[in-house]
């Protein structure tokens, strides 16, 4: 009997195989866990890299545009503009009289240019900020932090040194500012609609990009001029336009200012609506009928009922950015040029 057990077919061999099988499964499980851990570490490492890269890109873009603002733009509250630009008051008349000859000879040409620019802005009812600081500005004339909204949305006159700005980038054609400074950037127009999607105004590669006019637009000469910008999660570029979903915000901030080397324009919002990348871009309307049909369609799609009237012959600026309500979504803020 013992012999039969000992000589049972594959008796010892089965035990050996079963033992080996258990050991194999254990080693296999260990390898799987190791692979999973390695994959997770790679995913975590890549995610961390993406986060850090995004933060660095955003910082680079912010620093670049902050530097542009600090060097080419000066903010002056409208309530202080008269005090800054007008002659001394009666209380200081005697002092002004004694110092007048010196001041007259010392006044720089750049100040005269800045005053002329501000006066031009006031005449066109487009006060918002300024580029060359007046001599001895009052201590209360503190500029708001770049690209941050001044409290209670005060009106600022803005003067931009376009000559120097164009020396950095000849594609610069304007400066766009929204009430509350939600948008406060230079605007360019390049040879195509791709380059400035991933390049800053100084030519640095950066996915924040630059606000740019459609390459085929005749800037402010066509019925509609399109300005594009990224919808950055940080709120940069056109990332804050979505605030116009709010009726309260829309009522409180119905205007943008568009500064150009020759003139300052007030842009009053007509319609705010969602669309897609396939929406037709129309530069010009051939007749009043096509214009009225288009405006009626925009009004019906608008989140808010239009607060201004429009008519054939009016000029518009349409701000466009990405939206995520559908695939290839777009967000449009259509503004009428008021002056």
URSUL-V75271 format. One record per residue. N is the residue number from 1. RES is the residue in one letter. SS is DSSP state (h for helix, s for strand, l for the rest). D_CENTER is the distance of its C-alpha to the mean C-alpha in Angstrom with 1 decimal. Layout:
n/res/ss/d_center
N/RES/SS/D_CENTER
N/RES/SS/D_CENTER
//
This chain:
n/res/ss/d_center
1/X/l/91.7
2/X/h/90.0
3/X/h/90.3
4/X/h/88.7
5/X/h/85.7
6/X/h/85.4
7/X/l/85.7
8/X/l/83.4
9/X/l/81.2
10/X/l/78.0
11/X/h/78.6
12/X/h/77.4
13/X/h/75.0
14/X/h/73.2
15/X/h/72.7
16/X/h/71.4
17/X/h/69.0
18/X/h/67.8
19/X/h/67.1
20/X/h/65.3
21/X/h/63.2
22/X/h/62.1
23/X/h/61.2
24/X/h/59.2
25/X/h/57.2
26/X/h/56.4
27/X/h/55.3
28/X/h/53.2
29/X/h/51.5
30/X/h/50.7
31/X/h/49.1
32/X/h/47.0
33/X/h/45.8
34/X/h/45.0
35/X/h/43.0
36/X/h/41.1
37/X/h/40.3
38/X/h/39.3
39/X/h/36.9
40/X/h/35.4
41/X/h/35.0
42/X/h/33.3
43/X/h/30.9
44/X/h/30.2
45/X/h/29.9
46/X/h/27.4
47/X/h/25.3
48/X/h/25.4
49/X/h/24.5
50/X/h/21.4
51/X/h/20.3
52/X/h/21.0
53/X/h/19.3
54/X/h/16.1
55/X/h/16.3
56/X/h/17.1
57/X/h/14.3
58/X/h/11.8
59/X/h/13.9
60/X/h/14.2
61/X/h/10.5
62/X/h/10.4
63/X/h/13.7
64/X/h/12.9
65/X/h/10.2
66/X/h/12.4
67/X/h/15.3
68/X/h/14.0
69/X/h/13.6
70/X/h/16.9
71/X/h/18.7
72/X/h/17.7
73/X/s/16.7
74/X/s/19.0
75/X/s/18.5
76/X/s/21.7
77/X/s/22.4
78/X/h/23.9
79/X/h/27.1
80/X/h/27.8
81/X/h/27.1
82/X/h/30.8
83/X/h/32.2
84/X/h/30.4
85/X/h/31.2
86/X/l/34.6
87/X/l/38.0
88/X/l/39.5
89/X/l/40.9
90/X/h/44.7
91/X/h/44.8
92/X/h/43.6
93/X/h/45.3
94/X/h/48.2
95/X/h/45.9
96/X/h/43.8
97/X/h/47.0
98/X/h/48.3
99/X/h/45.0
100/X/h/44.1
101/X/h/45.6
102/X/h/43.9
103/X/h/40.5
104/X/h/41.0
105/X/h/41.8
106/X/h/39.1
107/X/l/36.2
108/X/l/33.8
109/X/h/32.7
110/X/h/29.0
111/X/h/29.5
112/X/h/31.0
113/X/h/28.1
114/X/h/25.7
115/X/h/28.0
116/X/h/28.2
117/X/h/24.5
118/X/h/24.3
119/X/h/27.4
120/X/h/25.9
121/X/h/22.8
122/X/h/25.4
123/X/h/27.5
124/X/l/24.8
125/X/l/24.0
126/X/l/20.4
127/X/l/20.3
128/X/l/17.2
129/X/l/17.4
130/X/s/19.5
131/X/l/19.9
132/X/l/23.4
133/X/l/24.9
134/X/l/28.1
135/X/l/31.3
136/X/l/32.1
137/X/l/29.2
138/X/l/30.5
139/X/l/29.9
140/X/l/28.1
141/X/l/25.4
142/X/l/23.1
143/X/l/19.5
144/X/l/17.1
145/X/l/15.5
146/X/l/12.4
147/X/l/9.2
148/X/l/11.8
149/X/l/13.3
150/X/l/16.8
151/X/h/19.5
152/X/h/20.6
153/X/h/17.9
154/X/l/20.0
155/X/l/19.5
156/X/s/18.7
157/X/s/19.6
158/X/s/17.5
159/X/s/19.1
160/X/s/17.5
161/X/l/19.9
162/X/h/19.0
163/X/h/22.3
164/X/h/21.4
165/X/h/17.8
166/X/h/19.4
167/X/h/21.9
168/X/h/19.2
169/X/l/17.8
170/X/l/19.8
171/X/l/17.2
172/X/s/15.1
173/X/s/15.8
174/X/s/13.7
175/X/s/11.3
176/X/s/9.3
177/X/s/9.6
178/X/s/10.0
179/X/h/13.2
180/X/h/13.1
181/X/h/10.2
182/X/l/7.9
183/X/l/5.5
184/X/s/7.2
185/X/s/6.7
186/X/s/9.4
187/X/s/9.9
188/X/s/12.5
189/X/l/15.1
190/X/l/17.0
191/X/l/20.3
192/X/l/19.0
193/X/l/16.1
194/X/l/16.4
195/X/h/16.0
196/X/h/12.3
197/X/h/11.6
198/X/l/13.0
199/X/s/13.2
200/X/l/11.5
201/X/l/12.4
202/X/l/15.6
203/X/l/16.6
204/X/l/16.4
205/X/s/16.2
206/X/l/13.3
207/X/l/12.0
208/X/l/8.3
209/X/l/8.8
210/X/l/7.6
211/X/s/6.6
212/X/s/10.3
213/X/s/13.0
214/X/l/15.6
215/X/l/18.2
216/X/l/21.0
217/X/l/19.8
218/X/l/21.8
219/X/l/19.0
220/X/l/19.7
221/X/l/23.2
222/X/l/22.9
223/X/l/23.2
224/X/s/19.7
225/X/s/16.8
226/X/s/14.1
227/X/s/10.5
228/X/s/9.0
229/X/l/5.9
230/X/l/6.6
231/X/s/7.3
232/X/l/7.7
233/X/l/10.6
234/X/l/9.8
235/X/l/7.3
236/X/l/4.6
237/X/s/1.3
238/X/l/3.6
239/X/l/6.0
240/X/l/7.4
241/X/h/8.4
242/X/h/11.5
243/X/h/12.8
244/X/h/14.2
245/X/h/16.7
246/X/l/18.5
247/X/h/21.0
248/X/h/21.2
249/X/h/17.5
250/X/h/17.6
251/X/h/20.7
252/X/h/19.5
253/X/l/16.3
254/X/l/17.2
255/X/s/15.6
256/X/s/12.9
257/X/s/13.9
258/X/s/13.7
259/X/s/15.5
260/X/l/17.5
261/X/l/20.4
262/X/l/22.9
263/X/l/21.7
264/X/s/19.2
265/X/s/18.5
266/X/s/18.1
267/X/s/16.4
268/X/s/18.1
269/X/s/17.1
270/X/s/19.9
271/X/s/19.1
272/X/s/16.7
273/X/s/17.9
274/X/s/17.8
275/X/s/19.0
276/X/s/19.3
277/X/l/18.7
278/X/l/22.2
279/X/l/21.5
280/X/l/22.9
281/X/l/20.7
282/X/l/22.8
283/X/l/22.4
284/X/l/25.6
285/X/l/28.2
286/X/l/31.8
287/X/l/33.4
288/X/h/33.1
289/X/h/34.1
290/X/h/31.3
291/X/h/28.7
292/X/h/30.2
293/X/h/30.3
294/X/h/26.6
295/X/h/25.6
296/X/h/28.1
297/X/h/26.6
298/X/h/23.0
299/X/h/24.6
300/X/h/26.6
301/X/h/23.6
302/X/l/21.5
303/X/l/21.0
304/X/l/22.1
305/X/l/24.9
306/X/l/23.8
307/X/l/24.7
308/X/l/25.1
309/X/l/27.4
310/X/l/26.7
311/X/l/29.2
312/X/l/29.8
313/X/l/28.7
314/X/l/25.5
315/X/l/22.4
316/X/s/19.0
317/X/s/15.3
318/X/s/13.9
319/X/s/10.3
320/X/s/10.5
321/X/s/9.2
322/X/s/11.6
323/X/s/14.0
324/X/l/16.9
325/X/l/19.6
326/X/l/21.4
327/X/l/21.4
328/X/l/18.9
329/X/s/17.4
330/X/s/14.8
331/X/s/13.2
332/X/s/13.6
333/X/s/13.2
334/X/s/15.9
335/X/s/16.4
336/X/s/19.6
337/X/s/19.9
338/X/l/22.3
339/X/l/23.9
//
